[in-house]
């Protein structure tokens, strides 16, 4: 199973979910799929559904369809969507970040510490990721994220709640 990734950004009352897709080099880039949600505390089901949709979109894209120089510019897509010109400006402004990955039936939600422009974002051993085992995507039945066996489901609501909690941890790590 290919690892799937989503970045969830928060700038004030604006939340931005951005799918990240791998290319043959193994590098993940925001691939242009973005979903914006407004509200200091968005509905967990809406946030969870956006994360699921981003994970469904995040798939292998093959060869980089653009130059490395263009690829670095593409990394600025969340910054542009949030009204910042560059990723450095986004970092300097203290925008918060949570990384969500799905690999080998393991959903991992990691709060990131914003270390400022030029240093970027980093995970923190004091704030470990929340992990849900035996989890996957079930787009066939539109059930969203699930945990095996089927009767122990992970709902969009619970995923949104975990992401919101991780975002609060990211704010604590960053000092926002």
VENSULSUL-V503907 format. One record per residue. N is the residue number from 1. RES is the residue in three letters. PSI is psi in degrees with one decimal (* if undefined). Layout:
# VENSULSUL-V503907
n: [N,N]
res: [RES,RES]
psi: [PSI,PSI]
This chain:
# VENSULSUL-V503907
n: [1,2,3,4,5,6,7,8,9,10,11,12,13,14,15,16,17,18,19,20,21,22,23,24,25,26,27,28,29,30,31,32,33,34,35,36,37,38,39,40,41,42,43,44,45,46,47,48,49,50,51,52,53,54,55,56,57,58,59,60,61,62,63,64,65,66,67,68,69,70,71,72,73,74,75,76,77,78,79,80,81,82,83,84,85,86,87,88,89,90,91,92,93,94,95,96,97,98,99,100,101,102,103,104,105,106,107,108,109,110,111,112,113,114,115,116,117,118,119,120,121,122,123,124,125,126,127,128,129,130,131,132,133,134,135,136,137,138,139,140,141,142,143,144,145,146,147,148,149,150,151,152,153,154,155,156,157,158,159,160,161,162,163,164,165,166,167,168,169,170,171,172,173,174,175,176]
res: [UNK,UNK,UNK,UNK,UNK,UNK,UNK,UNK,UNK,UNK,UNK,UNK,UNK,UNK,UNK,UNK,UNK,UNK,UNK,UNK,UNK,UNK,UNK,UNK,UNK,UNK,UNK,UNK,UNK,UNK,UNK,UNK,UNK,UNK,UNK,UNK,UNK,UNK,UNK,UNK,UNK,UNK,UNK,UNK,UNK,UNK,UNK,UNK,UNK,UNK,UNK,UNK,UNK,UNK,UNK,UNK,UNK,UNK,UNK,UNK,UNK,UNK,UNK,UNK,UNK,UNK,UNK,UNK,UNK,UNK,UNK,UNK,UNK,UNK,UNK,UNK,UNK,UNK,UNK,UNK,UNK,UNK,UNK,UNK,UNK,UNK,UNK,UNK,UNK,UNK,UNK,UNK,UNK,UNK,UNK,UNK,UNK,UNK,UNK,UNK,UNK,UNK,UNK,UNK,UNK,UNK,UNK,UNK,UNK,UNK,UNK,UNK,UNK,UNK,UNK,UNK,UNK,UNK,UNK,UNK,UNK,UNK,UNK,UNK,UNK,UNK,UNK,UNK,UNK,UNK,UNK,UNK,UNK,UNK,UNK,UNK,UNK,UNK,UNK,UNK,UNK,UNK,UNK,UNK,UNK,UNK,UNK,UNK,UNK,UNK,UNK,UNK,UNK,UNK,UNK,UNK,UNK,UNK,UNK,UNK,UNK,UNK,UNK,UNK,UNK,UNK,UNK,UNK,UNK,UNK,UNK,UNK,UNK,UNK,UNK,UNK]
psi: [131.9,138.8,140.5,142.5,146.2,137.8,134.7,116.1,147.6,125.0,99.7,-119.7,10.8,125.9,138.1,122.1,125.8,122.3,142.7,129.2,144.0,147.1,171.7,-24.5,-11.4,-4.1,137.4,135.1,147.5,126.9,9.1,-15.7,116.7,144.6,124.8,138.6,133.8,145.7,138.9,-37.2,84.9,156.6,124.1,-35.6,-37.6,-44.5,-45.7,-40.1,-37.9,-41.1,-46.2,-46.3,-39.7,-41.3,-38.8,-34.8,-31.0,101.3,170.9,130.5,-2.2,-141.2,147.7,123.2,8.3,169.3,163.9,-38.0,-44.2,-37.8,-42.4,-33.7,-38.0,-27.3,-15.4,2.2,-48.3,-38.6,-44.1,-41.2,-29.4,2.3,14.8,147.5,-35.8,166.9,-36.2,-40.2,-38.6,-45.2,-44.8,-33.2,-7.9,22.6,138.1,155.6,138.2,132.5,135.6,125.9,149.3,114.8,133.3,51.0,31.3,118.0,125.0,125.1,114.2,117.7,138.4,146.6,126.5,113.3,10.1,172.6,136.3,-28.2,-32.4,-145.9,147.7,147.5,169.4,126.1,-22.1,-16.1,76.8,162.2,151.8,129.5,133.0,118.3,161.0,44.5,147.8,-173.7,139.0,77.9,-16.7,-46.7,5.1,26.9,-10.5,-138.3,144.9,161.5,134.1,143.1,166.0,-27.3,-6.5,67.8,149.4,114.1,163.4,-37.3,-45.9,-36.0,-44.2,-38.2,-44.2,-41.2,-42.6,-40.0,-41.2,-35.6,-38.6,-37.8,-41.0,-40.1,-40.8,-41.2,-38.2,-23.5,23.6,*]
